[in-house]
Each structure stands twice: as C-alpha cells, then as structure tokens.
Amino acid sequence: MRRFSQRNPLVTLSEINITPLLDLAFVLLIIFVITTPLLEQGLSIALPKGGKPDRKFEQKDIRTVEVNGQGLYMMNRSRMTLEQIERDLVRIHRSNPNLVVYVRGDENGPLKHIARILDILERNGIDRVSLRTQPPG
C-alpha cells in the first residue's frame, strides 16, 4: 500500500503580480511631475504690462535674451556675459537672416541693462527685436 504525501504539489505561477511595478511607475510619475518645473531655468522677471498679441514666427528663428534687475543676462536659458551674447547673436544672424530677438527685461530694473542689449543688436544690424511685456488684463 502506497502512502500519499500531505503536501500539495508544487504549483507554477502562471500570472505575474504587477502591483509593485505599478507602484514604482506611479512614484516615478510623481517625481517627474514635481521636478519638471524646477528644471526650467530662467531669471525671475516681472514684465511690464501692455503690448499687443504676437505675430507668428518660426521657433527656430527666435532667440530670447533675459535681463533681471541686477544686470544678469541669460540667452535661451543659459547665463552669459554681454560679449558672449553678442558673439552668439552675430553668428546666428549670419546663418539665419530671419533672426528675431526677444528681449525680456524686469520692469523694476534699470533701463541701462536693456539699453546695452539694444545697442549690441543695433551695432550688428539685427533689426528684428521684440521687447516682451505681460498681456494687459
């Protein structure tokens, strides 16, 4: 007479538990949602109110120069000196005559910082300039 074991036969798992994987995905999603706004670097600038709606330009033709109240300059989210900005804008303007330069200056900052950028643009024949403002309202 044969004795049968009381143990259950080994059962193979035919399903994968994806709950831990979903937990990980949600945690990563939350981390990316929280950190993405922090990655966008820019100067803290209070733009003056006024102006009219923008004309449509191609994104590749636009360069943005920002000036804060303390005279720090940034071009396309990279901190630069005036000489670096001038060199880059002249190089870009030679290869792309449709260049449009957006100048964003703090409304409470001295005008001399914005005037320096405008002087650089005028000296180098870059005449498509837009002084940026907040929309009215």
C-alpha positions in Angstrom: 0.0 0.0 0.0 1.3 3.4 -1.0 1.2 6.4 1.2 0.3 9.7 -0.2 2.0 12.8 0.9 0.0 15.5 2.6 1.9 18.2 0.7 0.3 20.0 -2.1 2.0 19.5 -5.4 4.1 22.5 -6.5 2.0 25.0 -8.4 3.6 27.0 -11.1 2.7 30.7 -11.2 1.0 31.5 -14.5 0.4 35.1 -13.5 2.9 37.9 -12.7 1.9 40.3 -9.9 2.3 43.7 -11.4 1.2 45.7 -8.4 4.8 46.5 -7.3 5.6 47.6 -10.8 2.6 49.9 -10.9 3.6 51.4 -7.6 7.0 52.1 -9.0 5.6 53.7 -12.1 3.3 56.0 -10.1 6.2 57.0 -7.8 8.4 57.9 -10.8 5.5 59.8 -12.4 5.0 61.9 -9.3 8.8 62.6 -9.1 8.9 63.8 -12.7 5.7 65.9 -12.3 7.3 67.6 -9.2 10.8 68.1 -10.6 10.0 69.2 -14.2 9.1 72.8 -13.3 12.3 73.1 -11.3 14.4 72.1 -14.4 13.2 75.1 -16.4 15.8 77.8 -15.5 15.1 81.4 -16.0 15.5 84.7 -14.3 12.8 86.0 -12.0 11.5 88.9 -14.0 8.3 91.0 -13.6 7.4 92.0 -17.1 5.7 95.4 -17.7 2.1 95.3 -18.8 0.9 96.3 -22.3 1.6 95.5 -25.9 -0.4 93.6 -28.4 -0.6 89.9 -29.5 2.4 88.4 -31.1 3.0 87.8 -34.8 3.7 84.2 -35.6 7.4 83.4 -36.1 9.0 80.1 -36.5 10.5 78.8 -33.3 13.9 78.3 -34.9 14.2 82.0 -35.7 13.6 83.2 -32.2 16.3 83.8 -29.5 15.3 85.2 -26.1 17.6 87.4 -24.1 16.6 88.0 -20.4 17.8 90.7 -18.1 17.0 90.8 -14.4 17.1 93.9 -12.2 20.6 93.2 -11.0 22.0 93.1 -14.6 22.4 89.3 -15.0 21.9 88.2 -18.6 20.6 84.9 -20.0 20.1 83.8 -23.6 17.9 80.8 -24.2 18.2 79.7 -20.5 22.0 79.9 -20.3 23.7 82.6 -18.2 26.0 84.6 -20.4 28.0 87.8 -20.5 27.3 90.6 -22.9 30.2 89.6 -25.1 29.1 86.0 -25.3 25.6 87.1 -26.2 26.9 89.5 -28.9 29.1 86.8 -30.4 26.3 84.2 -30.5 23.7 86.6 -31.9 26.1 87.8 -34.7 27.0 84.2 -35.6 23.3 83.1 -35.6 22.2 86.2 -37.6 24.9 85.5 -40.3 23.5 82.0 -40.8 19.8 83.0 -40.3 18.8 86.5 -41.5 15.3 85.9 -40.2 16.5 86.0 -36.6 14.1 87.6 -34.2 15.4 88.6 -30.7 13.0 88.7 -27.8 14.3 91.0 -25.0 12.7 90.3 -21.6 13.7 92.9 -19.0 12.5 93.3 -15.4 10.1 96.2 -15.1 11.8 97.3 -11.9 15.3 97.0 -13.2 17.4 99.9 -14.6 16.9 100.7 -18.2 20.6 100.7 -18.8 20.7 96.8 -18.8 18.1 96.6 -21.6 19.8 99.5 -23.5 23.1 97.6 -23.6 21.3 94.7 -25.4 19.5 97.0 -27.8 22.9 98.7 -28.5 24.5 95.4 -29.3 21.6 94.5 -31.7 21.7 97.9 -33.5 25.5 97.8 -33.9 25.4 94.4 -35.5 22.4 95.1 -37.9 20.0 92.9 -36.1 16.8 94.9 -36.5 14.1 92.3 -35.7 13.7 92.9 -32.0 10.7 92.5 -29.7 10.6 93.9 -26.2 8.4 91.5 -24.2 5.6 92.6 -21.9 2.8 90.9 -20.0 -0.5 90.9 -21.8 -2.9 93.6 -20.5 -5.6 92.4 -18.1 
